[in-house]
């Protein structure tokens, strides 16, 4: 079987575009198309649905992708592993993380990683937008929620937990809410969802059931980073990720409220392409992230599974 044709098919499957795959491989679009057609003839099955508007994987294409991507990655990793034995991870590692997580959790990890591996260069996009891992050339991204893209590998990390907090001064002036419904009488600072244009609903747990609550307040932000500053100034109540508020709580600047109604934890994963599975620079990044967030914080963050997995649709 033509390994080069398999390699080109995998890139087409990742990009869902002959043009983009050819550009990333440094070959012609027609050459990629012919290689995939030869592979389909060898296998006796159709791997891609082709039309004028888009490409998609056939059921046989999904199976072939899921089985062949790790195998080819292992073959390509053999040479890489031999090189890694004689050299430290080097080159550019491009990663993306949600803004607050990147600033508070990821930045110290990256600083220590660069101190240990001076030949490594790291390019970071800290943004709450969902970046396109393949199109934008990321080695890995940190992503919340369920990962459904069948072309990607996700390593579950310790999930994100949330707390509702306010400053002691605000609570002294307005009282302590005893139930989420009491927030109707409080100034709840909000974040507008960039996709829907509506304020993000707050989440709570009551009687083992998740409860979504519409809150109201006089200050709305386009992203969550300023919430902590406003809460420390006594403007109102906010709901933020636990790691984001931890230091302010420890300093006494903020106080948790409604702790018995804290919402369920939210999944967090490190996501990358199968072809990156054995990358030396990605491996040291994953190890550092797992050690600092997943293992070292296991008691606090309820660490998830360490096993990578191919995601199903």
N, C-alpha and C positions, 0 to 999 in steps of 0.2 A: 504494500500500500504506500502511496506517495505521501511521505511525511510533510513535504513542503505544501502539498495541496491541503492536507489536514490543517496545517498552520494557517494557511490563508482562509480556509473555511471558518476556523475559530475566530479569526479577526473580523470576518464578515458577520458572524453570529453576535459578536460583542457590539459592533457598530450598527448592525442592521442596515448596512449601506456598503455597496461595492466601492463607491467613490471614496468614502472615508477610510475604508479598510485599505484600499490601494495607497492612499496618501500616507497612512501610518506605516505601511510596509515598505514604501518607497518603490512601488512597482506600478504598472499601468492597470487601469480599471479592466480593460479587456483581458489582460493576463490573469487577473484574479477570477473573473467570470469563467474563463476557460478552465482554470484549475479546479474550481468548484464543480463545474460540469463533468470533468474527468472523474472526480471523486464520486459523484453521484452515479456515473456509469459503472465504476468499479464496484460500488456497493449494491447497485441495482435498486436503489430507492431514491426518492426525491427528498432533499434535505431542506430546501427553501421554497416558500411560496413567493413567486415573483409577480409583481404587477407594476404598472406605471407610477404608482403613488408610494408604495412602501414594500419592504421585505419583511417576512416573518418566518419563523422556524416551523417546519412541519412536525408532527409528532415523532417521526423517525429522526428528524433533525435535532429535536430536543434530547432524545435518548443518546444520539451520537455525540452531541456536544457535551452532555454531562459525563459520559464515559471517557471521551477522548481528551478533554481539556486537562484533567488531572494527570493522565498518562503522559501527554506531551510535555506538560509542565515538569514532571519528574525527569524526563529525558533531558530537557534543557537545563534542569537544575544540576545534573551531574557535573557538567563543565563548570557551572557557577560555583558549586561547592568546592571543587578543586582549587579554584581561584581564591575563594574565601578563606581557605586554610592558610594561604600565604599573605593575605592582605586584609586590612580592616574594611568595613563597609564604607563605600565612598560614592561620590556622585550626588545628584539632586534627588531628594525625597520630597514629593509634592503631596501634601495632605490637606484635608479640610475638616473643620469641626464647628459645631454651633458656637456662636460668639461668646456667651458667658462661660461655657465649658472650656473653650479654648483659652480664655484669659485666666481663669482661676485654676483650672486643673492641668490643662495641657502645657501651658507655658513653662512651669517649673520642670516638668518632665523633659521638654525639649532642651532646656538649658543644661540639665545634667547629661542628656544624651550627646549633645555637642561637645561637652567637656571630655567625655570618654572617647568619642569618635571624631577627632578634629578634621578628618578628611571628608566628613559628611556635610552636605549643604541641605538645608531644609527650607522649602517654600510652603507657607501656610496661608490658607484662606479661612479666616474666622468670620463666618456669616451664617445667618439663620436661613438663607435660601438653600434649596436643594440643588447642589451642583451636579453636573453630569460627569460621573466618574470617568467614563470612557472618552467622551467627546472633548473634555477639558484636560485630559491627560493626567489625572490624579493616580498616585500609587495606592492610596487608601483614603477613605473618608469615614468619619464618625457620624453615625446616623441613628436617629431615634425611631421608635415604632417598629412595626413588623416589616421585615425585608422580603419583598415579594419577587424581585427581579431574578429570574431563573438563571441568568448569566453570571451571577455574582456569588462570591463566598462571603459569609458573615460569621464573625467570631463574637459570640455574645459576651458582653462585659457586665460588670455590676450594674444593675438597673438604676435609673434616676428616681429619687424620691423627692417629694414636694412638701413644703410647709407654708402655713399662713402665718404672717408675722406683722407686727406693728411696733412702733417705738413706745417705751414706757410713758413718755409724755403724752402721746396721742391717747393711749388707753386710760391714763389718769383723767383726761378731759372728756372722753367719750364713753368710757366703760368697757368692760371685757365681754365680748360676745360669748354666749354659752352654747349656741347652736348655729349652724350655717344660715338658718333663716334670719337670725339676728343681724346679719350683715346688711339687711335692707335699711337699717338705721345708721350704717357706717359709710364713710367715704372710701370706696374700694378703687384703688388705682389699677388701670387696665392697660393691656397691650392689644393693638389692632392686628388681626390676622391679615398678612399681606395678600393672601390668596382670595379670601372671602370679603375683605373690607370691613368685617364685623369684629367687635371686641371678642377676645378669647374668653370662653366660658370657664368658670372655676370648677374644679373637681373635688369631690369629697367622698368619703365612704360612710354609709349609715346602714346598720343592720346587715353588714356583709355585702351591701350592694353599692355600686358606684353611682353617685348622684352628681349631675351636671347643674350648675347654678349660674343664672344670669345675674351679674352684680352691676352696680352703678357707682360712678364717682366723677369728680370734676377734673381729672387729669388722665389723659390717654396717650400712650407712647407708641411709636412705630416699631419698637423692639424692646426686649425685656431688660436690657442692661441698666437703664436709669431707674428702674423700680426701687432698687435698694437705696439709692441716694435719696429719693423722695420719701421713702418710708423712714429713713434715719432722721430726716428733717421734720418728722411728725405730721406729714401731709395726710396720710391715710394708711389703710390696711393693704397689704400686697400678698400675693401667692407666688412663691418663687421656688426654684430647686434648692434642696437642702444644702448642697455644697456651697451655693452662692451666698447663703445667709449665715453660714456657720460661724465665721469670724466675728461678724457684727453681733450675733447672739452671745458669743463668748465674751465680748467686750461690754455687754450690757446695753448696747445701742438699740437692739431689737429684742422683742419677746415673742416666742411662739404662742399662738392662740388656736383654739379648736383642735388640739393635738389628737383627741380621741376620734376625730373625723378626718384625719389625714388621708389623702387619696392613695390608691394603689400605685405601686412602683411602675415606672415606664421603661420599656426595654431600650437598651443602648447597645449598638454593635459597631465593631470595626469591620468595614466592608472593603473588599478588593476583588480584582479579577482573578480567576484561577491561574492565569499565566504568571501572576506575581507571588504565588504561594511560597516559592523557595528563594525569593529575593533576599539577599543579605541585609540590605538597608531596611527593608520592610520588616524583616525578622527582628532586628534589634529594636525597632520602634514598637512592634507588638509586644515584645518581652518587657520593655520599659513601661509601657502603658498598663499591661496586665499586672506587673509588680506593684505599681503605684496605686492604680485604681481598683483592679480586680482582686488582688490577693491581699495587699497591705490594708485595704479598706474593707475586707470581707465582712467584718462584724458590723460595720456601719452601713455598708452599701448592699449587703445581701448579694454577694457575687453570683453571677450566672455561670452557665456551663463554659468550660474552656475549649470544647471541641468545635472546630470549624465544620460548617455544613453547607452543602449546596442547597439553595433555596428553591422551593417549588412555586409554581405560579399561584 
